[in-house]
Structure formats: C-alpha cells, structure tokens
C-alpha cells in the first residue's frame, strides 16, 4: 500500500493519515512555533533586515493527491471562499498534464503545502511567497513508482527547469516494489528517478523519512537529495527525535532464506528500536537520513480551512523545502546585483549548506560550538557527540540524528559567507564559506584558512556530489516514459580531509571523512591546537564514471 502521509499518532489513523480534529480557530497552531526560534528559526529570515519569503522561487510537491487551486477546482468555492484561502499553489497538475477539476485532492497534500506557502497573516508558512507547483500521480490502486516518476519529472521541467527543490511526503512499501527480493539498495525505479532528476534538472529532492508499521521506505534510499526525520518538543523547544522515526520491523522469514522476499511481512519482534538494513534503512550502513525538522503536534489547515493536528516526517520535509526557497531568493538577489554567479544555485551546494549548518550542540556563548542554538537529542536523550558518527572517519552521519536539526538562520549565515574557490588548486578561505567546483581523478583541491583556528572549537565541513543515473531512453526523447527504466552508474569516491596547513600528505591529517558507501562526507570535530589548518577535497582513482567530478562544499569554523 502506498502512503500519502507518513504519520504516527492521532485519533483518526490509518497508514496514510493520522489526524486529530480540532476547533476551527488556529489560535494554537504550532507551525508558528516550529517556524520560529523554538523550531527552525525561519521567522528571523522573513523579518527585517532579510525580508525573505521565497518570492519568485519555484518549488515542487509530488504526492498521491494535491492541494486545492483557485480557478481550477470549483469545489474550492464550496469549501472555502477565496479570501479565506490559506494555501494557494501557483499551479497544479495530474501526472504530466492538466489537473482534473475537483479530483485527486486531499487534506494531507493541503497540509504539506501549508507548511511551505501558508498565506495566513498570523501563521505564515516557511516561504509564503514561493511558487509551489504540485502534482498528483495516483488515480488507481495499481498506480505506483512509474506514475510518481512521471509526475516528478513534469514538476522538475516546469518554468524552464527552475524548480529548486521537490517535496516528497509519500512513499512505497517494499512489498509494492516489483523487483525480485527488493531491498533499500538505491535501485528502486522511483529512487533512481529522483536521483536522475536531481542531476538532469538541478533540483534537490527532499524525502519525508521512513516510518510506520512495515515501513514506507522507497525512495528514502536516494543519493542525490536527502531524507528528513522529525522532532518533537522538549519544554517547548523542538529538539528531540520522535519515536515515530525509529521502527525496527524484521521480516517474518516464511521461506527460511534469511533474506526479505516479496510477500513477507513485518512485525517488531525484538523491540530494540533499531533500523533493519535493506528493509528500514539502506544497505551497507549508508545513512540517507541527513536532517531533522519539527514534525510533531503541528496544527495545519485542511481543505475546509479547519485546523487539524498533524504529526510525522511528512510535515518535517516541507520545513526544509521552504527554507530552500528562502535561500534561493537570497541567491537571486546576489546574482542580480552581480555579487554571485548562477553556480550558487547548484543543488549539491544547497545540500551541503543545509547539512553543514544544522544544529547539533548548543553554543555556550563563546562561539566554540559555532553558534548553534539547540542541543538535539535522540529518543534516548543522547546527543550527536554520543552517536556512532562522532569519532568515526567512515560514518559521516548519525543513523538517528543525521547531521542534526535544520536551522534556517544558520543556513543563511552559511550561505551569506559566499563562494571561495581555489585558483590552481588552492584557495585561501575565511572561517565560514562554501564552494561549488570540480576535482579531477587522482587530484585534489585545497582550502587553506587565512586565519588560525581556535583550539577546542569545533569545525564543521560537508562535501556532497551526485551519483550518476542513466535513463534507458527507448524512444530517444530524453524524457522518462512509463515502461522505461534507469541504470545506476555509481558514484566516484571523493574524500574530505582536515589537515595542518603545512602538511602535504593525507596520512598526516588531523581528521577526515572517508565513507566509501555514500556520496557525502561530513566532518564535525574539535580543533586540537590553535593554528593554521586546511580542508582538502581528494578524488581517488579508480574513477567510477566521469574523470572530473562536480561537488558542493560548505565549512564553518572559529577563528582564534
């Protein structure tokens, strides 16, 4: 069964919807809190001096159904007068064509859209002036990944392929996947599709995290976007991973093969709260969960403009998409006045910026924790410093926490620092910055900090690049058509090193991120002694595909 909403608690509940009907008044709408300092701190970007609202930035939404659209749905007038409209998408579609009036609409897609573009004067969405383009893909029970891919492609191609991010708050069970013995190996059709779209159309897919009985994991095993989990409040602050993100569902092995096979079902036998590789999380220990965002006790409007309590990663993901719209609006301003190039719009770069600026450990006021505003906890009350990722050079992200929780204000500060690129393989950089560039096989790029870094302060650095996916284009039209497929062409092995500025051999590195199973590296470590340091991006042979690899890099450190 496909799901249009990965929710976990509520009075009215099934696999696709979990909602609690509330009073008509929005007085307690928690989106206002999740968007403010208690959550992702996007309100500070909406206000002076930034005044960012996502204006003229296109973002996408793909689900089984879609929100209402004035002038398309006559039902709109019956349910809600235009002047009371909270959610007004820029355009709506059904798969790769016009939306069918009064068809394929539901509360879930309306609520997801509200997180991004709510026009309510008091309880605004994250990017209320963004141009949201939404497509429904499902009409029949058998509709699935091919139809979802078709709708996603149609969204990505809108307005000369300027859709900056696409929200996916739905998923598919492994039991629905037609492959023999399907696993979360990145090779489901929809997973390959969204990775292909990211590279082909320079858009960033944002996937609501895997949750729910039996799991709804496809396409959470993607490479070229990332998956978002959700947090709940602790003493009024969104900062703890919700239990709904942690589901251990080992399969009932009817055939006694020791492998998951189609038709076998799931039940939580050992209650250990861990993810099952290949079933609830990707194979080989890879982490696709990159960020957390608020997703609990969010009171969001339904089609009638009444507010309901919504919970789940379905509503965490659009917090990220809305933030992306704010960042792109800022980039547009910089590009228009000639301060930045269009390279600032690269999806690999935005991915690196969002991940690198996430909250992990609250700063004590001395800047050594990089100005982070919250300490983020897993379900057992442990922090990122207690995770398997901290202290490991080969595990870039925490299985439970990713890189931490989205912080829109810090993401803008990271982005504002601007591009700092190498010349002849070497760049002199400031404490905060980013670059989008290429590195050739058997070569490297060095980023040398111009000022000494402070001992006992953290440095965060994130490197991202794409895996390559090929469209098996039977009719040669360069578009995915139902009946066609994709092939995984893998990703090059790029590594990230923190070194003393005078050292030349990576074996002398202070720290590194050298995961061999992901197209992302992330360093979060303390500077041992005050001094001069550098970051090195290394492309090791043999190459998997291209001999020159585009990447996005973001860093944040503390000068002495």
C-alpha positions as CSV (number, residue, x, y, z in Angstrom):
1,X,0.0,0.0,0.0
2,X,1.3,3.4,-1.0
3,X,1.1,6.2,1.6
4,X,0.5,9.8,1.1
5,X,1.5,10.7,4.6
6,X,3.9,9.2,6.9
7,X,2.3,10.0,10.2
8,X,2.4,8.2,13.5
9,X,-0.2,9.5,16.0
10,X,-3.7,10.7,16.0
11,X,-7.3,9.8,16.8
12,X,-8.3,9.1,13.2
13,X,-5.5,6.9,11.9
14,X,-4.5,4.6,9.1
15,X,-1.3,4.0,7.1
16,X,-1.9,7.2,5.1
17,X,-3.4,9.6,7.6
18,X,-3.2,10.4,11.2
19,X,-5.1,13.5,12.3
20,X,-7.0,14.8,15.2
21,X,-9.8,17.2,14.5
22,X,-9.5,20.4,16.4
23,X,-11.5,23.6,16.9
24,X,-11.9,25.8,13.8
25,X,-9.7,28.5,15.4
26,X,-5.9,28.5,14.5
27,X,-5.1,30.1,17.9
28,X,-2.8,27.2,18.9
29,X,-1.2,26.4,15.5
30,X,2.1,25.0,16.3
31,X,3.6,25.7,12.9
32,X,4.1,29.2,14.2
33,X,6.4,27.7,16.9
34,X,8.1,25.3,14.5
35,X,9.0,28.1,12.1
36,X,10.2,30.4,14.9
37,X,13.2,30.2,17.3
38,X,11.6,27.1,19.1
39,X,12.0,25.3,15.7
40,X,14.0,26.1,12.6
41,X,14.2,29.9,13.2
42,X,12.8,30.8,9.7
43,X,10.9,33.8,11.1
44,X,14.1,35.7,11.6
45,X,14.7,35.4,7.8
46,X,11.1,36.6,7.0
47,X,11.6,39.7,9.1
48,X,13.9,42.7,8.6
49,X,16.6,43.1,7.5
50,X,16.3,40.0,5.3
51,X,12.6,40.1,4.4
52,X,12.9,36.7,2.7
53,X,9.6,35.0,1.8
54,X,10.6,32.8,-1.1
55,X,9.4,35.4,-3.6
56,X,9.6,34.2,-7.3
57,X,11.2,30.9,-6.3
58,X,9.7,27.8,-7.8
59,X,9.4,24.7,-5.6
60,X,7.6,21.4,-6.2
61,X,5.4,18.9,-4.5
62,X,4.6,15.4,-5.6
63,X,2.0,13.2,-3.8
64,X,-0.8,10.8,-4.5
65,X,-3.1,13.8,-4.4
66,X,-2.7,17.6,-4.4
67,X,-4.0,20.7,-2.7
68,X,-6.9,22.8,-4.0
69,X,-6.3,25.5,-6.6
70,X,-8.5,28.5,-7.1
71,X,-9.8,28.8,-10.7
72,X,-9.1,25.0,-11.2
73,X,-11.4,23.4,-8.6
74,X,-15.0,24.5,-8.5
75,X,-15.1,22.6,-5.2
76,X,-12.9,25.4,-3.9
77,X,-15.8,27.8,-3.8
78,X,-18.0,25.3,-2.0
79,X,-15.4,24.5,0.7
80,X,-13.7,27.8,1.2
81,X,-14.1,31.4,0.0
82,X,-11.1,32.8,-1.8
83,X,-10.4,35.4,0.8
84,X,-10.1,32.7,3.5
85,X,-7.7,30.6,1.4
86,X,-4.6,29.7,3.3
87,X,-2.9,27.5,0.7
88,X,-2.8,28.8,-2.9
89,X,-0.4,26.8,-5.1
90,X,1.0,28.5,-8.2
91,X,0.0,25.6,-10.4
92,X,-1.4,22.1,-10.0
93,X,-1.2,19.1,-12.3
94,X,-2.2,15.4,-12.6
95,X,1.0,13.5,-13.6
96,X,2.2,15.1,-16.8
97,X,-0.8,17.1,-17.7
98,X,-3.6,19.4,-16.5
99,X,-5.2,18.8,-13.1
100,X,-8.6,17.3,-13.2
101,X,-11.0,19.8,-11.5
102,X,-12.3,18.6,-8.2
103,X,-10.3,15.3,-8.4
104,X,-7.2,14.0,-6.8
105,X,-7.3,16.4,-3.8
106,X,-6.9,15.6,-0.1
107,X,-6.2,17.1,3.3
108,X,-2.7,15.6,3.5
109,X,-1.3,17.4,0.5
110,X,-3.1,20.6,1.6
111,X,-1.3,20.4,5.0
112,X,2.1,19.7,3.5
113,X,1.7,22.6,1.2
114,X,0.6,24.8,4.1
115,X,4.0,24.3,5.8
116,X,5.7,25.8,2.8
117,X,3.3,28.5,1.5
118,X,0.6,29.3,4.0
119,X,-0.7,32.8,3.4
120,X,-2.3,33.2,6.8
121,X,-1.3,36.6,8.1
122,X,-0.6,35.3,11.6
123,X,0.6,31.8,10.9
124,X,2.6,32.0,7.7
125,X,4.4,29.1,6.1
126,X,8.1,29.0,5.8
127,X,8.2,30.6,2.3
128,X,4.7,32.1,1.9
129,X,5.5,33.8,-1.4
130,X,7.2,30.8,-3.0
131,X,5.6,29.5,-6.2
132,X,4.5,26.0,-5.3
133,X,3.8,23.6,-8.2
134,X,2.0,20.5,-7.1
135,X,1.3,17.2,-9.0
136,X,-0.9,14.3,-8.0
137,X,0.1,11.0,-9.5
138,X,-2.3,8.3,-8.2
139,X,-5.8,7.5,-9.5
140,X,-6.0,3.8,-9.4
141,X,-4.9,1.2,-6.8
142,X,-2.1,-0.1,-9.1
143,X,-0.6,3.3,-9.7
144,X,2.9,3.5,-8.2
145,X,6.5,4.3,-8.9
146,X,6.3,4.8,-12.7
147,X,3.4,7.2,-12.3
148,X,5.2,9.0,-9.5
149,X,8.3,9.3,-11.6
150,X,6.3,10.8,-14.5
151,X,4.7,13.4,-12.2
152,X,8.1,14.3,-10.6
153,X,9.7,14.8,-14.0
154,X,6.8,17.0,-15.1
155,X,7.3,19.1,-12.0
156,X,11.1,19.3,-12.5
157,X,10.7,20.6,-16.0
158,X,8.3,23.4,-15.2
159,X,9.3,27.0,-15.9
160,X,12.5,26.1,-17.9
161,X,13.6,23.7,-15.2
162,X,13.9,26.3,-12.5
163,X,12.1,24.3,-9.8
164,X,14.7,24.4,-7.0
165,X,13.5,21.6,-4.7
166,X,10.8,19.0,-4.8
167,X,9.0,17.8,-1.7
168,X,8.1,14.0,-1.5
169,X,5.9,13.4,1.5
170,X,4.8,9.9,0.4
171,X,6.4,6.6,-0.1
172,X,6.0,3.0,-1.2
173,X,6.3,-0.3,0.7
174,X,9.0,-2.7,-0.3
175,X,6.2,-5.2,-0.8
176,X,4.8,-3.0,-3.6
177,X,8.2,-2.9,-5.4
178,X,8.1,-5.3,-8.4
179,X,11.8,-6.3,-8.2
180,X,12.6,-9.8,-7.0
181,X,13.7,-9.6,-3.4
182,X,13.6,-5.8,-3.2
183,X,15.9,-4.0,-0.8
184,X,16.9,-0.4,0.0
185,X,19.9,-0.5,-2.3
186,X,19.1,2.7,-4.2
187,X,17.8,0.8,-7.3
188,X,14.0,1.1,-7.0
189,X,12.7,2.8,-10.0
190,X,11.5,5.9,-8.1
191,X,14.8,6.2,-6.2
192,X,16.7,6.1,-9.4
193,X,14.3,8.5,-10.9
194,X,14.6,11.2,-8.3
195,X,18.4,10.9,-8.4
196,X,18.3,11.3,-12.2
197,X,16.0,14.3,-11.9
198,X,18.4,16.0,-9.4
199,X,21.3,15.8,-11.8
200,X,19.4,16.4,-15.0
201,X,17.3,19.4,-13.8
202,X,19.5,20.7,-11.0
203,X,16.7,20.3,-8.4
204,X,17.0,19.0,-4.8
205,X,14.7,16.1,-3.8
206,X,13.6,16.2,-0.2
207,X,12.2,13.0,1.1
208,X,10.0,12.5,4.2
209,X,11.7,9.9,6.4
210,X,10.8,6.3,6.7
211,X,8.4,5.4,9.4
212,X,5.2,3.4,10.0
213,X,4.4,-0.3,10.6
214,X,6.2,-2.2,7.9
215,X,7.9,0.8,6.7
216,X,7.3,3.1,3.7
217,X,10.9,3.3,2.6
218,X,11.0,4.0,-1.1
219,X,12.6,6.4,-2.1
220,X,14.4,7.2,1.2
221,X,17.4,5.3,-0.1
222,X,18.2,8.1,-2.6
223,X,21.7,9.6,-3.0
224,X,21.3,13.0,-4.7
225,X,18.8,14.5,-2.3
226,X,18.3,13.6,1.3
227,X,15.8,12.2,3.8
228,X,14.3,14.2,6.7
229,X,13.2,12.9,10.1
230,X,11.1,14.7,12.6
231,X,11.4,16.0,16.1
232,X,9.0,16.8,19.0
233,X,9.1,19.5,21.7
234,X,11.0,19.3,24.9
235,X,10.0,22.1,27.3
236,X,8.5,24.0,24.3
237,X,11.6,23.6,22.0
238,X,11.7,21.2,19.1
239,X,14.9,19.3,19.7
240,X,14.3,15.6,20.3
241,X,13.9,12.8,17.7
242,X,10.4,11.5,17.8
243,X,9.9,7.8,18.4
244,X,7.9,7.5,15.2
245,X,11.2,7.7,13.3
246,X,12.6,4.6,14.8
247,X,10.9,1.4,13.7
248,X,12.6,-1.9,13.7
249,X,10.5,-4.3,11.6
250,X,12.4,-7.5,11.0
251,X,10.5,-9.6,8.4
252,X,8.8,-12.9,9.1
253,X,11.0,-15.2,7.1
254,X,8.4,-17.6,5.8
255,X,10.8,-19.2,3.3
256,X,13.6,-19.5,5.9
257,X,16.1,-18.0,3.5
258,X,17.4,-15.3,5.8
259,X,16.5,-12.7,3.2
260,X,13.5,-10.5,2.8
261,X,11.3,-11.7,-0.1
262,X,8.2,-10.1,-1.7
263,X,5.1,-11.1,0.2
264,X,6.7,-11.5,3.6
265,X,5.5,-9.0,6.2
266,X,7.0,-7.2,9.1
267,X,6.5,-7.1,12.8
268,X,8.6,-5.6,15.6
269,X,9.8,-8.8,17.3
270,X,12.7,-7.7,19.5
271,X,11.5,-4.1,20.3
272,X,15.1,-2.8,20.2
273,X,14.3,0.4,18.3
274,X,16.9,-0.2,15.6
275,X,16.6,0.0,11.8
276,X,16.9,-3.1,9.7
277,X,19.4,-2.8,6.9
278,X,17.9,-3.1,3.5
279,X,14.4,-3.0,4.9
280,X,14.1,0.1,7.0
281,X,17.5,1.7,6.2
282,X,19.9,1.5,3.2
283,X,22.3,-1.4,2.8
284,X,26.0,-1.3,3.8
285,X,25.4,1.0,6.7
286,X,24.8,4.0,4.5
287,X,22.7,6.8,6.1
288,X,20.3,8.6,3.9
289,X,18.7,10.5,6.9
290,X,20.6,13.8,6.8
291,X,18.4,16.3,8.7
292,X,15.7,16.5,11.3
293,X,13.0,19.2,11.4
294,X,9.9,19.8,13.5
295,X,7.0,17.4,12.8
296,X,5.0,16.8,15.9
297,X,1.8,18.5,17.1
298,X,1.6,20.7,14.0
299,X,-1.9,22.2,13.6
300,X,-2.4,22.6,9.9
301,X,-5.4,23.6,7.8
302,X,-7.4,21.0,5.8
303,X,-9.4,21.7,2.6
304,X,-12.1,23.4,4.5
305,X,-9.7,25.7,6.3
306,X,-10.2,23.9,9.6
307,X,-7.1,23.1,11.6
308,X,-6.1,19.6,12.4
309,X,-3.3,18.1,14.5
310,X,-0.7,16.6,12.1
311,X,2.3,14.5,13.0
312,X,5.1,12.9,11.1
313,X,8.0,13.4,8.8
314,X,5.5,14.3,6.0
315,X,5.4,17.8,7.7
316,X,9.1,17.9,8.6
317,X,10.2,17.7,5.0
318,X,8.4,20.8,3.8
319,X,10.2,22.9,6.5
320,X,13.3,22.1,4.5
321,X,11.8,22.8,1.1
322,X,10.5,26.2,2.4
323,X,14.0,27.0,3.7
324,X,15.5,26.2,0.3
325,X,13.1,28.7,-1.2
326,X,14.3,31.4,1.2
327,X,17.9,30.7,0.4
328,X,17.3,30.8,-3.3
329,X,15.5,34.1,-3.0
330,X,18.7,35.4,-1.3
331,X,20.8,33.9,-4.1
332,X,18.6,35.6,-6.7
333,X,19.3,38.9,-5.1
334,X,23.0,38.3,-5.1
335,X,23.1,37.2,-8.7
336,X,21.0,40.1,-9.9
337,X,23.5,42.7,-8.4
338,X,26.5,40.7,-9.8
339,X,27.8,39.5,-6.4
340,X,27.3,35.8,-7.1
341,X,27.3,33.6,-10.2
342,X,24.5,31.2,-11.1
343,X,26.7,28.5,-9.7
344,X,25.2,29.4,-6.3
345,X,22.0,27.6,-7.4
346,X,23.6,24.2,-7.6
347,X,21.7,21.5,-5.8
348,X,24.8,19.8,-4.5
349,X,25.8,23.1,-2.9
350,X,22.4,23.7,-1.2
351,X,22.5,20.2,0.1
352,X,26.0,20.9,1.7
353,X,24.9,24.2,3.1
354,X,21.7,22.8,4.8
355,X,23.5,19.8,6.3
356,X,26.6,21.8,7.4
357,X,24.6,24.4,9.2
358,X,22.4,22.1,11.2
359,X,22.1,22.3,15.0
360,X,23.9,19.6,17.0
361,X,25.2,21.0,20.3
362,X,24.1,24.3,21.7
363,X,26.8,27.0,21.8
364,X,27.8,28.3,25.2
365,X,28.2,31.8,24.0
366,X,31.9,31.6,23.2
367,X,31.4,30.5,19.6
368,X,33.3,27.3,20.0
369,X,30.1,25.3,19.1
370,X,29.7,27.5,16.0
371,X,26.7,29.5,17.3
372,X,24.4,26.5,17.3
373,X,21.1,27.3,19.1
374,X,20.0,23.9,20.3
375,X,21.3,20.6,21.5
376,X,19.5,17.9,19.5
377,X,18.6,14.6,21.3
378,X,17.9,11.1,20.0
379,X,15.0,9.2,21.6
380,X,17.2,8.0,24.5
381,X,18.4,11.6,25.3
382,X,21.8,11.1,23.7
383,X,23.4,13.8,21.6
384,X,25.4,13.8,18.3
385,X,28.6,13.5,20.4
386,X,27.3,10.2,21.6
387,X,26.5,8.9,18.2
388,X,28.4,6.4,16.1
389,X,29.2,9.2,13.6
390,X,31.2,11.2,16.1
391,X,34.7,9.7,16.3
392,X,34.3,7.7,13.1
393,X,36.1,8.7,9.9
394,X,34.0,6.4,7.7
395,X,30.5,7.2,9.1
396,X,29.6,10.8,8.1
397,X,26.1,11.0,9.6
398,X,24.3,9.7,12.7
399,X,21.8,6.9,12.0
400,X,19.2,8.6,14.3
401,X,20.1,12.3,14.0
402,X,21.6,12.7,10.6
403,X,23.7,15.9,10.8
404,X,21.3,17.4,13.3
405,X,18.2,19.7,13.0
406,X,17.6,22.2,10.3
407,X,18.3,25.8,11.3
408,X,17.2,28.2,8.7
409,X,19.0,31.2,10.2
410,X,22.3,29.4,10.4
411,X,21.8,28.1,6.8
412,X,21.5,31.7,5.6
413,X,24.6,32.7,7.5
414,X,26.5,29.8,6.0
415,X,25.2,30.8,2.5
416,X,25.8,34.5,3.0
417,X,29.5,33.8,3.6
418,X,29.8,33.3,-0.2
419,X,31.9,31.3,-2.6
420,X,35.6,30.9,-2.0
421,X,37.2,29.0,-4.8
422,X,40.7,27.6,-5.4
423,X,43.0,29.1,-8.0
424,X,45.4,26.5,-9.4
425,X,44.2,24.0,-6.8
426,X,44.5,26.3,-3.7
427,X,42.1,28.7,-2.0
428,X,42.6,31.0,1.0
429,X,39.3,31.0,2.8
430,X,37.5,32.6,5.7
431,X,36.1,30.8,8.8
432,X,32.7,30.3,7.1
433,X,32.1,29.8,3.4
434,X,31.3,27.5,0.5
435,X,32.4,26.4,-2.9
436,X,31.0,24.5,-5.9
437,X,33.7,23.2,-8.1
438,X,35.3,20.3,-9.9
439,X,38.0,17.9,-8.9
440,X,39.9,15.6,-11.3
441,X,40.7,12.0,-10.7
442,X,44.0,11.5,-8.8
443,X,44.0,15.1,-7.9
444,X,42.8,17.4,-5.0
445,X,41.7,20.9,-4.1
446,X,43.0,22.7,-1.0
447,X,41.1,25.2,1.1
448,X,43.5,27.0,3.5
449,X,42.1,29.0,6.3
450,X,43.5,32.5,6.2
451,X,43.4,32.9,10.0
452,X,44.4,30.5,12.7
453,X,41.5,28.3,14.1
454,X,40.9,28.3,17.8
455,X,41.8,25.3,19.9
456,X,38.9,23.3,21.4
457,X,36.4,24.9,19.0
458,X,34.5,22.7,16.5
459,X,34.8,22.7,12.8
460,X,32.0,21.5,10.5
461,X,32.6,20.7,6.9
462,X,30.3,18.9,4.4
463,X,31.1,17.6,0.9
464,X,28.4,16.4,-1.5
465,X,28.3,15.2,-5.1
466,X,26.0,13.1,-7.3
467,X,25.8,9.5,-8.2
468,X,25.2,9.1,-11.9
469,X,22.0,7.5,-13.1
470,X,21.3,6.7,-16.8
471,X,17.9,6.9,-18.4
472,X,17.3,3.9,-20.6
473,X,15.6,6.0,-23.2
474,X,13.8,3.6,-25.6
475,X,12.2,6.3,-27.8
476,X,15.1,8.7,-27.7
477,X,13.1,11.7,-26.5
478,X,15.4,12.4,-23.5
479,X,12.4,12.0,-21.2
480,X,11.2,9.2,-18.9
481,X,8.2,7.5,-20.3
482,X,6.2,4.7,-18.5
483,X,7.8,1.4,-19.4
484,X,11.3,2.8,-19.5
485,X,13.9,2.3,-16.8
486,X,17.1,3.7,-15.2
487,X,20.5,2.2,-14.6
488,X,22.7,3.0,-11.6
489,X,26.2,4.1,-12.9
490,X,27.6,4.6,-9.4
491,X,29.5,7.5,-7.9
492,X,33.1,8.5,-7.7
493,X,35.0,8.2,-4.5
494,X,35.6,11.6,-3.1
495,X,37.1,12.2,0.4
496,X,37.4,15.2,2.7
497,X,40.4,15.8,5.0
498,X,41.2,18.3,7.8
499,X,45.0,19.0,7.8
500,X,47.5,21.4,9.2
501,X,48.2,24.0,6.5
502,X,51.9,23.0,6.2
503,X,51.2,19.2,5.8
504,X,51.1,17.7,2.3
505,X,50.3,14.0,2.9
506,X,46.8,13.0,3.8
507,X,48.2,10.4,6.1
508,X,49.1,13.3,8.4
509,X,45.5,14.5,8.5
510,X,44.0,15.7,11.8
511,X,40.7,14.2,10.8
512,X,38.9,13.0,7.7
513,X,35.6,11.8,6.3
514,X,36.2,8.8,4.0
515,X,32.9,6.9,3.7
516,X,33.0,4.5,0.8
517,X,29.3,3.8,0.6
518,X,27.9,7.3,0.3
519,X,28.3,10.4,-1.9
520,X,28.5,12.7,1.1
521,X,31.3,13.4,3.6
522,X,30.8,15.3,6.9
523,X,33.4,16.4,9.4
524,X,32.5,17.6,12.9
525,X,35.5,17.6,15.2
526,X,37.3,19.8,17.6
527,X,40.4,21.7,16.6
528,X,43.2,20.2,18.7
529,X,45.5,23.3,19.0
530,X,45.3,26.9,17.8
531,X,46.9,27.1,14.4
532,X,46.6,27.2,10.6
533,X,44.6,24.5,9.0
534,X,43.1,23.5,5.6
535,X,40.5,21.3,4.1
536,X,41.4,19.0,1.2
537,X,39.0,17.5,-1.3
538,X,40.5,14.4,-2.8
539,X,39.3,12.3,-5.8
540,X,40.9,8.9,-5.6
541,X,41.2,6.5,-8.5
542,X,39.9,4.4,-10.0
543,X,37.1,6.7,-11.3
544,X,33.6,5.1,-11.4
545,X,32.3,7.3,-14.2
546,X,33.4,10.9,-15.0
547,X,37.1,11.8,-14.7
548,X,36.1,15.3,-13.4
549,X,33.7,15.4,-10.5
550,X,31.5,18.4,-9.6
551,X,30.9,18.9,-5.9
552,X,29.5,21.2,-3.3
553,X,31.5,22.1,-0.2
554,X,30.5,24.1,2.9
555,X,32.5,24.8,6.0
556,X,32.2,26.6,9.4
557,X,35.0,27.1,11.9
558,X,36.0,29.5,14.6
559,X,39.0,31.9,14.3
560,X,41.3,32.4,17.2
